Amino acid sequence: MEYSFFDFLQLIGSLGLFLYGMKMMSEGLQKIAGDRMRSILSAMTSNRFMGVFTGLLITALIQSSSATTVMVVSFVNAGLLSLVQSISVIMGANIGTTLTAWIISFFGFAVDISVFAIPLIGLSIPFFFSSKSNRRSIGELILGFSFLFMGLSYLKNSVPDIKSSPEILAFLQNYSDMGYWSVLIFFFAGAIITLIVQSSSATVAITLIMCSKGWIPFELAAAMVLGENIGTTITANIAAISGNVQAKRAAFSHFIFNTFGVVWMLIVFFPFVRMVNSLATGMTGYSPNELQPFIHAHPELISAAGDDSPLSEAYMTYQTSVSYGLSLFHTIYNLINVSIMIWFVKVYEKIVCAVIKQKKNGEEEEFQLKYISAGMLSTSELSLLQAKKEIELYSVRTTRMYGMARDLLLEKPDSEAFNKLFSRIQKYEQISDNMELEIARYLNNVSDGRLSFDGKMKVNAMMTETTEIESIGDSCYSIARAIQRKNSENIVFNDYISERITNMFALVGNALENMNTILSKTDISDVDINRTYNIEMEINNYRNMLRNANMENINNKVYEYRAGIHFMDIILECEKLADYVVNVIDAVREKRSLKQ
């Protein structure tokens, strides 16, 4: 076999260029239409037909069913979509992904789009020098489109031809004449290839090329396309490993939906393939089933493809017929599958809920990241939604920690209740530190993606929010330690001190509640922002009043000196905490200005 390691590297490089082109094209489209996609998914209702249409539309737009399903799993994880809604959207994604096969069929085989690839790259360059991020995204889209079809062209030229490498065909022939067993073997081959390359579109392209080169007959190529429908479900399930229960259920629903579809298709496989073969023959006048015998009869065509002879033209038409046939198989199968399975969405929900059960103890997941995880990072622009939801939860947990610090002052010193509550505050402080690290790591990963300029600015603002919320947690712990020090010195606050600390606690509590309200909103008004500054001003004035009166109260024996020291420690820490709240709101205001 005359196929060197260098030839193998060319094959791998061609596949890499194809995948990179698809990734770049997908990300460019996401940045152009990211907010609109967000609005479409967020506005989803429980109408299963609208869900299917939405999944179809999003997948057709971003050209990746894997990206759509991972996105949907992420949205379920963040509570933006219900499990029932996600199942219908995933069904639609299965139909949307068939568009990729048609694009490859029309442009990759019927037209030599690679001829226009270099001029398209030239066309994309000016967009990259634009000051507007939307135009730069258009440049990425065009460049990705060029790379995709350059990769496809190189892929077709990098596989060894039958004439120089007959052993390849002989090897495959050993498994292609075993009847139904051959269908199962190539079905699993398609699933494994998709699992390895993590792209159903790449598997479809590889299958089209293998069939068009005469390596495998049409029906076995169809079996590989069928296997791709199982392999593509792995991506979402991998993404959901570190997600919550609902995310795992959404990903698993994708797997069982495709599995049930494959089961009925394997039962009617041969009649179905004959029907598709007839349709493709009607479209081109040439039967996809006859390509392999035609190549066997004229092996010289493989190396002489591209001349103007009648045989060469027939060969090209056979290739087009095969690509149309596989695209028809992929599309009709998914259309029928969705048409049948859409009536059983509730059944799917019951199955996945029965298989993946909710943990009985809800507290087990209490201190894990709920909405984001490293495994679920997919589309950079849309990942900001998950980060926003996690920061909201982080803020709520920190506010809960503040409530514990307030309650600590009321507990009897050295009591079991005091020690237990103080230990809980310590645990929350460690959790706060860990959450900051995890959220910051996630945001860094998002920032490394292909974000728009506004997206990068939002990430910076979110990083500030996360840091300042962690500082709030530190202040809560400092308040608790100040109370513990007071108790260790056997200091007892009189009613005067207790009343004023209670008043300061109430003001700071108002600031935290207002912060949580603002973080949970999508549209923040000037009234919300100004309320924070007004509370901060009130806290500062109250702090100044207490600090100015402190020495006078000590001199007048209102309370003793050591009590005054611990009193001021708590008051000053509360005021510092309020400053961190203002810093969070400043970051929110910065994000809001990006939308205007």
PANUTI-786628 format. One line per field, with one value per residue (C-alpha): residue in one letter; chain; x negated, y, z. Coordinates in Angstrom, 2 decimals, always signed. Each point is the difference from the previous one (the first is absolute). Example, Ala and Ser with C-alpha at 12.3 -4.5 7.8 and 13.67 -1.06 7.14 Angstrom:
aa	A:S
ch	A:A
x	-12.30:-1.37
y	-4.50:+3.44
z	+7.80:-0.66
// end
This chain:
aa	M:E:Y:S:F:F:D:F:L:Q:L:I:G:S:L:G:L:F:L:Y:G:M:K:M:M:S:E:G:L:Q:K:I:A:G:D:R:M:R:S:I:L:S:A:M:T:S:N:R:F:M:G:V:F:T:G:L:L:I:T:A:L:I:Q:S:S:S:A:T:T:V:M:V:V:S:F:V:N:A:G:L:L:S:L:V:Q:S:I:S:V:I:M:G:A:N:I:G:T:T:L:T:A:W:I:I:S:F:F:G:F:A:V:D:I:S:V:F:A:I:P:L:I:G:L:S:I:P:F:F:F:S:S:K:S:N:R:R:S:I:G:E:L:I:L:G:F:S:F:L:F:M:G:L:S:Y:L:K:N:S:V:P:D:I:K:S:S:P:E:I:L:A:F:L:Q:N:Y:S:D:M:G:Y:W:S:V:L:I:F:F:F:A:G:A:I:I:T:L:I:V:Q:S:S:S:A:T:V:A:I:T:L:I:M:C:S:K:G:W:I:P:F:E:L:A:A:A:M:V:L:G:E:N:I:G:T:T:I:T:A:N:I:A:A:I:S:G:N:V:Q:A:K:R:A:A:F:S:H:F:I:F:N:T:F:G:V:V:W:M:L:I:V:F:F:P:F:V:R:M:V:N:S:L:A:T:G:M:T:G:Y:S:P:N:E:L:Q:P:F:I:H:A:H:P:E:L:I:S:A:A:G:D:D:S:P:L:S:E:A:Y:M:T:Y:Q:T:S:V:S:Y:G:L:S:L:F:H:T:I:Y:N:L:I:N:V:S:I:M:I:W:F:V:K:V:Y:E:K:I:V:C:A:V:I:K:Q:K:K:N:G:E:E:E:E:F:Q:L:K:Y:I:S:A:G:M:L:S:T:S:E:L:S:L:L:Q:A:K:K:E:I:E:L:Y:S:V:R:T:T:R:M:Y:G:M:A:R:D:L:L:L:E:K:P:D:S:E:A:F:N:K:L:F:S:R:I:Q:K:Y:E:Q:I:S:D:N:M:E:L:E:I:A:R:Y:L:N:N:V:S:D:G:R:L:S:F:D:G:K:M:K:V:N:A:M:M:T:E:T:T:E:I:E:S:I:G:D:S:C:Y:S:I:A:R:A:I:Q:R:K:N:S:E:N:I:V:F:N:D:Y:I:S:E:R:I:T:N:M:F:A:L:V:G:N:A:L:E:N:M:N:T:I:L:S:K:T:D:I:S:D:V:D:I:N:R:T:Y:N:I:E:M:E:I:N:N:Y:R:N:M:L:R:N:A:N:M:E:N:I:N:N:K:V:Y:E:Y:R:A:G:I:H:F:M:D:I:I:L:E:C:E:K:L:A:D:Y:V:V:N:V:I:D:A:V:R:E:K:R:S:L:K:Q
ch	A:A:A:A:A:A:A:A:A:A:A:A:A:A:A:A:A:A:A:A:A:A:A:A:A:A:A:A:A:A:A:A:A:A:A:A:A:A:A:A:A:A:A:A:A:A:A:A:A:A:A:A:A:A:A:A:A:A:A:A:A:A:A:A:A:A:A:A:A:A:A:A:A:A:A:A:A:A:A:A:A:A:A:A:A:A:A:A:A:A:A:A:A:A:A:A:A:A:A:A:A:A:A:A:A:A:A:A:A:A:A:A:A:A:A:A:A:A:A:A:A:A:A:A:A:A:A:A:A:A:A:A:A:A:A:A:A:A:A:A:A:A:A:A:A:A:A:A:A:A:A:A:A:A:A:A:A:A:A:A:A:A:A:A:A:A:A:A:A:A:A:A:A:A:A:A:A:A:A:A:A:A:A:A:A:A:A:A:A:A:A:A:A:A:A:A:A:A:A:A:A:A:A:A:A:A:A:A:A:A:A:A:A:A:A:A:A:A:A:A:A:A:A:A:A:A:A:A:A:A:A:A:A:A:A:A:A:A:A:A:A:A:A:A:A:A:A:A:A:A:A:A:A:A:A:A:A:A:A:A:A:A:A:A:A:A:A:A:A:A:A:A:A:A:A:A:A:A:A:A:A:A:A:A:A:A:A:A:A:A:A:A:A:A:A:A:A:A:A:A:A:A:A:A:A:A:A:A:A:A:A:A:A:A:A:A:A:A:A:A:A:A:A:A:A:A:A:A:A:A:A:A:A:A:A:A:A:A:A:A:A:A:A:A:A:A:A:A:A:A:A:A:A:A:A:A:A:A:A:A:A:A:A:A:A:A:A:A:A:A:A:A:A:A:A:A:A:A:A:A:A:A:A:A:A:A:A:A:A:A:A:A:A:A:A:A:A:A:A:A:A:A:A:A:A:A:A:A:A:A:A:A:A:A:A:A:A:A:A:A:A:A:A:A:A:A:A:A:A:A:A:A:A:A:A:A:A:A:A:A:A:A:A:A:A:A:A:A:A:A:A:A:A:A:A:A:A:A:A:A:A:A:A:A:A:A:A:A:A:A:A:A:A:A:A:A:A:A:A:A:A:A:A:A:A:A:A:A:A:A:A:A:A:A:A:A:A:A:A:A:A:A:A:A:A:A:A:A:A:A:A:A:A:A:A:A:A:A:A:A:A:A:A:A:A:A:A:A:A:A:A:A:A:A:A:A:A:A:A:A:A:A:A:A:A:A:A:A:A:A:A:A:A:A:A:A:A:A:A:A:A:A:A:A:A:A:A:A:A:A:A:A:A:A:A:A:A:A:A:A:A:A:A:A:A:A:A:A:A:A:A:A:A:A:A:A
x	+0.00:-1.53:+1.30:-2.68:+0.14:-0.16:+3.16:+1.66:-0.94:+1.50:+3.22:+0.06:-0.88:+2.81:+2.46:-1.36:+0.47:+3.56:+0.81:-1.70:+1.92:+3.29:-0.90:-0.96:+3.12:+2.18:-1.57:+0.23:+3.72:+0.49:-1.60:+2.07:+3.27:-0.88:+2.49:+2.77:-0.68:+0.14:+3.36:+1.40:-0.97:+1.00:+3.42:+0.69:+3.37:+1.08:+1.30:-1.93:+0.37:-1.52:-2.78:-0.78:+0.04:-2.30:-2.50:+0.09:-0.52:-2.86:-1.84:+0.46:-1.37:-3.09:-0.57:-0.62:+2.51:-2.60:-0.29:+3.80:+0.45:-2.82:+1.57:+3.41:-1.49:-1.68:+3.29:+1.75:-2.86:+0.57:+3.75:+0.74:+1.72:+2.10:-0.79:+3.05:-1.01:-3.57:+1.13:+1.98:-2.85:-2.45:+2.40:-0.07:-3.80:-0.08:+1.85:-2.09:-3.25:+1.06:-0.51:-3.77:+0.23:+1.95:-2.55:-2.79:+2.04:+0.82:-3.33:-2.47:+0.92:+2.29:-2.19:-3.71:+0.32:-3.71:-0.71:+1.66:-1.55:-3.09:+2.00:+2.44:-2.93:-1.05:+3.57:-0.01:-3.24:+1.42:+2.66:-2.69:-1.30:+3.43:+0.50:+3.42:-0.04:+3.05:-1.90:-2.98:+2.41:+1.17:-3.65:-0.33:+3.11:-1.36:-3.47:+1.48:+2.12:-3.16:-2.00:+2.86:+0.09:-3.76:-0.18:+2.67:-1.89:-3.29:+1.81:+1.25:-3.51:-1.77:+1.71:-1.84:+1.58:+1.08:-2.38:-3.15:+1.39:+2.29:-0.71:+2.18:+3.01:-0.83:-0.12:+3.36:+1.49:-0.63:+2.68:+2.31:+1.53:+1.29:+3.58:+1.62:-3.17:-1.79:+2.65:-0.60:-3.80:+0.06:+2.67:-2.37:-2.89:+1.97:+0.78:-3.65:-1.38:+2.46:-0.98:-3.69:+0.24:+2.86:+1.78:+2.88:-0.63:-3.56:+1.27:+2.52:-2.79:-2.27:+2.86:+0.84:-3.62:-0.38:+3.15:-0.84:-3.46:+1.66:-1.36:+3.42:+3.40:+2.83:+1.97:-3.03:-0.69:+3.62:-0.69:-2.98:+2.18:+2.47:-2.82:-0.95:+3.37:-1.07:-3.58:+1.08:+1.95:-3.23:-1.09:+3.00:-0.27:-3.66:+0.97:+2.65:-2.27:-0.70:+3.41:+3.03:+2.64:+2.17:-2.98:-0.87:+3.62:+0.07:-3.20:+1.23:+3.31:-2.01:-1.65:+3.18:+1.89:-2.67:-0.30:+3.73:-0.16:-2.92:+1.83:+3.01:-2.21:-2.12:+3.20:+1.05:-3.51:-0.20:+3.47:-0.70:-3.37:+1.62:+2.61:-2.71:-1.99:+3.04:+0.42:-3.68:+0.19:+2.98:-1.95:-3.16:+0.89:-2.76:+0.45:-2.27:-0.11:-1.71:-3.00:-2.16:+0.51:-0.68:-3.32:-0.96:+0.62:-1.97:-2.66:-2.03:+2.63:-1.18:-3.33:+1.35:+3.01:+0.49:-0.44:+2.84:+0.57:+3.53:-1.20:-1.43:+3.23:+1.96:-2.35:+0.60:+3.76:-0.12:-1.89:+2.66:+2.72:-1.69:-0.30:+3.66:+1.02:-1.81:+1.38:+3.50:-0.49:-1.18:+2.80:+2.94:-1.04:-0.16:+3.25:+1.86:-1.68:+0.98:+3.52:+0.47:-1.87:+1.39:+3.20:-1.97:-1.85:+1.74:-0.93:-3.66:+0.19:+1.31:-2.69:-2.93:+1.42:+0.32:-3.55:-1.70:+1.56:-0.18:-2.13:+2.11:-2.18:+0.20:-2.85:-2.47:-0.20:+0.40:-3.62:-0.91:+0.12:+3.57:+0.15:-3.49:-2.75:-3.18:+1.52:+2.89:-1.92:+1.12:+1.05:-1.87:+2.63:+2.78:-2.18:+0.30:+3.59:-1.16:-2.63:+2.63:+2.27:-2.88:-1.02:+3.61:-0.11:-3.43:+1.44:+2.99:-2.27:-2.23:+3.07:+0.97:-3.45:+0.59:+3.25:-1.96:-2.45:+2.95:+1.48:-3.38:+0.18:+3.21:-1.36:-1.21:-3.86:-1.77:+3.31:+0.35:+2.28:-2.64:-2.82:+2.14:+1.05:-3.56:-1.24:+2.71:-1.14:-3.57:+1.24:+1.89:-3.13:-1.95:+2.85:+0.01:-3.73:+0.48:+2.96:-2.00:-2.81:+2.37:+2.03:-3.18:-1.47:+3.19:+0.03:-3.65:+0.89:+2.88:-2.32:-2.43:+2.79:+0.93:+1.88:+1.13:-1.46:+3.19:-0.17:-3.55:+1.05:+2.88:-2.43:-2.21:+3.02:+1.04:-3.52:+0.29:+3.40:-1.39:-3.03:+2.09:+2.57:-2.87:-1.15:+3.51:-0.41:-3.35:+1.69:+2.72:-2.66:-1.85:+3.22:+0.36:-3.60:+0.50:+2.96:-2.07:-2.86:+2.52:+1.29:-3.49:-0.73:+3.31:+1.25:+3.74:+1.68:+2.57:+3.34:-1.44:-2.64:+2.31:+2.65:-2.46:-1.62:+3.49:+0.75:-3.25:+0.71:+3.43:-1.47:-2.63:+2.67:+2.03:-3.06:-0.54:+3.67:-0.05:-3.19:+1.66:+3.03:-2.16:-2.09:+3.16:+1.40:-0.61:+1.13:-1.48:+1.35:-1.73:+2.36:-1.52:-3.55:+0.73:+1.64:-3.36:-1.85:+2.62:-0.32:-3.80:+0.21:+2.27:-2.43:-2.96:+1.83:+1.04:-3.58:-1.36:+2.52:-0.83:-3.75:+0.16:+2.08:-2.11:-2.70:+2.53:+2.13:-3.08:-0.91:+3.59:-0.04:+2.83:-2.10:-3.54:-3.00:-0.43:+3.67:-0.38:-2.94:+1.96:+3.09:-1.93:-1.64:+3.43:+1.33:-3.03:+0.10:+3.68:-0.80:-2.83:+2.42:+2.39:-2.86:-0.44:+3.72:-0.40:-2.93:+2.23:+2.68:-2.61:-0.97:+3.68:+0.40:-3.05:+1.63:+3.24:-1.83:-1.21:+3.60:+0.81
y	+0.00:+3.31:+2.14:+1.67:+1.54:+3.41:-0.89:-0.99:+3.35:+1.74:-1.91:+0.99:+3.60:+0.14:-1.25:+2.57:+2.81:-1.17:-0.06:+3.34:+1.58:-1.29:+1.23:+3.45:+0.26:-1.11:+2.46:+2.85:-0.68:-0.25:+3.39:+1.59:-1.48:-0.88:+2.31:-1.03:-3.68:+0.81:+1.71:-2.89:-2.61:+2.09:+0.68:-3.71:-1.28:-3.54:-0.32:-2.99:+1.02:+3.43:-1.81:-2.15:+3.04:+1.89:-2.88:-0.25:+3.74:+0.29:-3.03:+1.21:+3.36:-1.17:-3.14:-2.32:-2.26:-0.74:+3.73:+0.27:-2.97:+1.11:+3.47:-1.47:-2.15:+3.13:+1.90:-2.83:+0.03:+3.73:-0.40:+1.95:-2.95:-2.79:-3.65:-0.36:+3.10:-1.26:-3.37:+1.66:+2.42:-2.93:-1.76:+3.07:+0.08:-3.48:+1.35:+3.17:-1.91:-1.61:+3.39:-0.53:-3.11:+1.96:+2.83:-2.51:-1.74:+3.18:+1.79:-2.77:-2.37:+1.75:+3.14:+0.28:+2.70:-0.28:+2.02:+2.96:-0.66:+2.20:+2.95:-0.35:+0.20:+3.18:+1.31:-0.74:+1.85:+3.58:-0.97:-0.87:+3.59:+1.48:+1.82:-1.66:-3.45:-1.07:+0.50:-1.90:-2.85:+0.08:-0.33:-3.06:-1.49:+0.42:-1.23:-3.03:-0.79:+0.11:-2.22:-2.50:-0.63:+0.20:-2.75:-2.02:+0.38:-1.09:-2.85:-1.34:+0.17:-1.42:-3.38:-2.72:-0.97:-3.52:-0.40:+0.57:-1.56:-2.91:-1.61:+2.64:-1.01:-3.65:+0.57:+1.74:-2.60:-2.61:+1.74:+1.29:-3.24:-1.37:+1.17:+1.47:-0.49:+2.39:+2.63:-0.36:+0.09:+3.22:+1.44:-0.37:+1.30:+3.20:+0.39:-0.53:+2.42:+2.66:-0.65:+0.43:+3.15:+1.48:+1.24:-1.65:+2.33:-1.30:-3.59:+0.76:+1.55:-3.03:-2.38:+1.92:-0.16:-3.72:-0.79:+2.31:-1.63:-3.41:-1.30:-1.00:-0.50:+2.48:-2.02:-0.34:+3.73:+0.53:-2.29:+2.18:+3.12:-1.79:-0.74:+3.66:+0.74:-2.02:+1.28:+3.63:-0.47:-0.67:+3.66:+1.23:-2.87:+0.82:+3.65:-1.00:-2.17:+2.85:+1.63:-0.28:-2.73:+1.81:+0.52:-3.71:-0.85:+2.33:-1.52:-3.54:+0.77:+0.80:-3.42:-2.02:+2.01:-0.80:-3.58:-0.69:+1.58:-2.22:-3.13:+0.47:+1.07:-3.14:-2.07:+1.60:+0.83:-1.74:+1.05:+3.54:+0.15:-1.30:+2.77:+2.65:-1.48:+0.41:+3.65:+0.79:-1.74:+2.16:+3.16:-0.75:-2.83:-2.14:-2.56:+0.36:-3.79:-0.21:+2.22:-2.76:-2.42:+2.91:+0.75:-3.69:-0.04:+3.23:+0.30:+2.39:+2.69:+0.49:+1.40:+1.64:+1.73:+3.52:-0.45:+0.59:-3.57:-1.48:-2.60:+2.70:+1.97:-3.14:-0.60:+3.54:-0.44:-3.30:+1.77:+2.71:-2.64:-1.70:+3.28:+0.81:-3.51:+0.15:+3.50:-1.26:-3.00:+2.23:+2.53:-2.34:-2.24:+2.92:+1.53:-3.29:-0.64:+3.41:-0.28:-3.24:+0.79:+3.52:-1.56:-1.82:+2.94:-0.57:-3.69:+0.93:+2.32:-2.83:-2.39:+2.33:+0.99:-3.67:-0.82:+3.13:+0.58:+3.15:-0.44:-0.33:+2.36:+3.31:+1.37:-2.34:+2.33:+3.14:+1.06:-0.97:+2.32:-0.33:+1.67:-0.21:-2.56:-0.41:-2.83:+2.14:+2.78:+0.05:+3.20:+2.90:+2.72:-2.17:-1.22:+3.48:-0.87:-2.92:+2.18:+2.64:-2.58:-1.42:+3.46:+0.61:-3.21:+0.94:+3.31:-1.72:-2.45:+2.81:+1.86:-3.16:+0.03:+3.60:-1.10:-2.60:+2.66:+2.10:-2.98:-0.78:+3.18:-1.24:-3.42:-0.65:+0.11:-3.39:-1.81:-2.98:+2.07:+2.78:-2.41:-1.83:+3.24:+1.36:-3.25:+0.32:+3.55:-1.28:-2.68:+2.60:+2.14:-2.91:-0.65:+3.68:-0.17:-3.16:+1.46:+3.09:-2.15:-2.21:+2.89:+1.94:-3.07:-0.44:+3.67:-0.25:-2.96:+1.97:+2.95:-2.27:-0.77:+2.11:+2.72:+3.31:+3.17:+0.56:-3.61:+0.45:+3.15:-1.93:-2.70:+2.64:+1.44:-3.47:-0.67:+3.19:-1.07:-3.39:+1.50:+2.53:-2.61:-2.11:+3.09:+0.25:-3.58:+0.93:+2.90:-2.30:-2.29:+3.01:+1.06:-3.52:+0.00:+3.43:-1.41:-3.06:+2.24:+2.02:-3.17:-1.35:+3.15:-0.35:+3.33:+0.52:+2.59:+2.13:+0.97:+3.22:-1.87:-2.88:+2.37:+1.88:-3.15:-1.29:+3.23:-0.29:-3.66:+0.98:+2.67:-2.40:-2.68:+2.43:+0.65:-3.74:-0.64:+2.86:-1.45:-3.43:+1.63:+1.88:-3.09:-2.01:+2.60:+0.19:+3.63:+2.19:+3.53:+3.08:-0.27:-3.38:+1.34:+3.20:-1.96:-1.70:+3.30:+1.45:-2.96:+0.29:+3.69:-0.83:-2.67:+2.37:+2.73:-2.44:-1.34:+3.55:+0.87:-3.09:+0.45:+3.66:-0.85:-3.01:+1.75:+2.27:-2.99:-1.72:+3.14:+0.31:-3.66:-0.94:-3.13:-1.01:+0.49:-3.65:-0.27:+3.16:-1.55:-3.12:+2.10:+2.13:-3.09:-1.37:+3.38:+0.69:-3.52:+0.49:+3.28:-1.70:-2.75:+2.66:+1.44:-3.39:-0.01:+3.37:-1.42:-2.86:+2.46:+2.12:-3.11:-0.66:+3.58:-0.46:-3.07:+1.92:+2.77:-2.60:-0.72:+3.65
z	+0.00:-1.14:+2.83:+2.09:+3.46:-1.70:-1.97:+3.28:+1.54:-3.04:+0.63:+3.69:-0.89:-2.54:+2.61:+2.46:-2.53:-0.65:+3.74:+0.65:-2.86:+1.38:+3.50:-1.27:-2.17:+2.92:+2.45:-2.49:-0.44:+3.76:+0.56:-2.75:+1.24:+3.61:+1.67:-2.41:+0.73:+3.68:-0.44:-2.05:+2.58:+3.00:-1.52:-0.51:+1.13:+0.78:-3.58:-1.30:-3.66:+0.68:+1.86:-3.02:-2.28:+2.38:+0.12:-3.79:-0.41:+2.49:-1.43:-3.58:+1.12:+1.89:-2.12:+2.92:+1.70:+2.69:+0.80:+0.13:+2.31:+2.31:+0.02:+0.84:+2.78:+1.37:-0.09:+1.83:+2.52:+0.49:+0.36:-3.20:-1.70:+1.46:-0.68:-2.30:-1.97:-0.36:-1.43:-2.78:-0.79:-0.23:-2.39:-2.22:+0.16:-1.54:-3.05:-0.14:-0.17:-3.31:-1.64:+0.29:-2.18:-2.62:+0.00:-0.54:-2.70:-1.92:+0.36:+0.77:-2.81:-2.46:-0.02:+0.68:+2.64:+0.87:-3.17:+1.71:+3.43:-0.44:-1.46:+2.93:+2.43:-1.76:+0.35:+3.72:+0.81:-0.12:+2.56:+2.54:-0.08:+0.72:+3.31:+0.41:+1.60:-2.03:-3.26:+1.36:+0.76:-3.62:-1.01:+2.24:-1.59:-3.55:+0.97:+1.78:-3.08:-2.14:+2.35:+0.22:-3.74:-0.40:+2.61:-1.81:-3.29:+1.59:+1.74:-3.33:-1.44:+3.07:+0.15:-1.92:-3.31:-0.81:-2.91:+2.07:+3.20:-0.91:+3.39:+1.70:-2.06:+0.50:+3.75:+0.02:-2.33:+2.67:+2.08:-2.72:-1.23:+3.30:-0.47:+3.10:+2.03:-2.35:+0.70:+3.75:-0.39:-2.03:+2.29:+2.95:-2.12:-0.66:+3.71:+1.01:-2.61:+1.16:+3.59:-0.87:-2.14:+2.10:-3.12:-1.81:-2.95:-0.34:+0.08:-2.74:-2.10:+0.56:-0.87:-3.17:-1.13:+0.82:-1.97:-2.92:-0.29:-0.25:+3.29:+1.32:-1.63:+0.46:+2.57:+2.31:-0.30:+1.11:+2.97:+0.96:-0.18:+2.27:+2.46:+0.01:+1.59:+3.04:+0.10:+0.01:+3.25:+1.90:-0.12:+1.98:+2.49:+0.60:+0.52:+2.53:+2.15:+2.42:-0.44:+2.25:-0.17:-2.55:-2.32:+0.18:-0.80:-3.02:-1.40:+0.64:-1.73:-3.14:+0.19:+0.50:-2.65:-2.59:+1.23:-0.42:-3.45:-1.01:+1.22:-2.27:-2.91:+0.27:-0.19:-3.32:-1.16:-3.39:-1.27:+1.18:-1.79:-3.21:+0.24:+0.49:-2.89:-2.26:+1.05:-0.64:-3.38:-0.89:+0.92:-2.02:-2.38:+1.53:+2.80:+3.07:+0.22:-3.38:+0.88:+1.47:-2.94:-2.38:+1.74:-0.03:-3.75:-0.57:+2.75:-2.14:+0.61:+3.59:-1.06:-3.18:+1.58:-1.23:-3.77:-2.47:-1.13:+0.19:+2.51:+2.24:-0.19:+0.88:+2.93:+1.31:-0.37:+1.89:+2.81:+0.09:+0.07:+2.97:+1.90:-0.71:+1.03:+3.35:+0.66:-0.78:+2.26:+2.86:-0.48:-0.57:+2.89:+2.43:-1.27:+0.47:+3.34:+1.38:-1.45:+1.94:+3.20:+0.50:+1.36:+2.68:+1.59:+3.34:-0.18:-0.55:+2.99:+2.21:-1.25:+0.66:+3.40:+0.91:-1.15:+1.41:+3.39:+2.10:+3.09:+3.11:+1.98:-1.83:+2.11:-1.70:-2.96:+2.09:-0.09:-3.54:-2.95:-1.18:-3.37:-1.48:-0.24:-1.98:-2.01:-1.18:-1.65:-3.61:-1.70:+1.52:-0.42:+1.41:+2.87:+1.50:+0.93:+2.12:+1.67:+0.78:+1.64:+2.05:+1.21:+1.09:+2.03:+1.40:+1.19:+1.66:+1.82:+1.23:+1.27:+1.86:+1.60:+1.10:+1.66:+1.96:+1.20:+1.21:+1.82:+1.60:+2.07:+1.61:+0.97:+3.52:+0.14:+0.07:-0.43:-2.33:-2.23:-0.24:-0.85:-2.56:-1.70:-0.02:-1.58:-2.64:-0.79:-0.35:-2.41:-2.02:-0.17:-1.51:-2.41:-0.96:-0.83:-2.06:-1.88:-0.90:-1.40:-2.00:-1.43:-0.84:-1.71:-2.00:-1.04:-1.04:-2.22:-1.48:-0.60:-1.86:-2.49:-2.99:+1.84:-1.41:+1.53:+2.02:+1.14:+1.29:+1.86:+1.59:+1.11:+1.62:+1.83:+1.15:+1.29:+2.06:+1.34:+1.00:+1.76:+1.91:+1.09:+1.35:+1.94:+1.44:+1.21:+1.58:+1.83:+1.29:+1.41:+1.50:+1.76:+1.41:+1.22:+1.61:+1.92:+0.99:+1.27:+1.99:+1.63:+0.70:+2.01:+1.86:-1.32:+0.23:-2.21:+1.79:-1.52:-1.47:-2.05:-0.91:-1.34:-2.22:-1.33:-0.80:-1.89:-2.00:-0.74:-1.33:-2.32:-1.37:-0.40:-2.12:-2.17:-0.55:-0.82:-2.50:-1.56:-0.39:-1.61:-2.50:-0.87:-0.69:-2.43:-3.73:-0.31:+2.72:+0.47:+1.37:+2.98:+0.92:-0.30:+1.94:+2.82:+0.62:+0.19:+2.34:+2.36:-0.14:+0.90:+2.92:+1.23:-0.25:+1.90:+2.72:+0.24:+0.34:+2.68:+2.08:-0.43:+1.02:+3.08:+1.02:+2.08:+1.61:+1.01:+1.47:+1.96:+1.26:+1.11:-2.41:-0.65:+0.82:-2.25:-1.08:-0.87:-2.11:-1.90:-0.96:-0.70:-2.53:-1.55:-0.90:-1.20:-2.21:-1.48:-0.83:-1.77:-1.93:-1.04:-1.35:-2.07:-1.68:-0.80:-1.76:-2.00:-1.19:-1.11:-1.80:-2.00:-0.77:-1.19:-2.24:-1.59:-0.49:-1.88:-2.54:-1.02:-0.68
// end
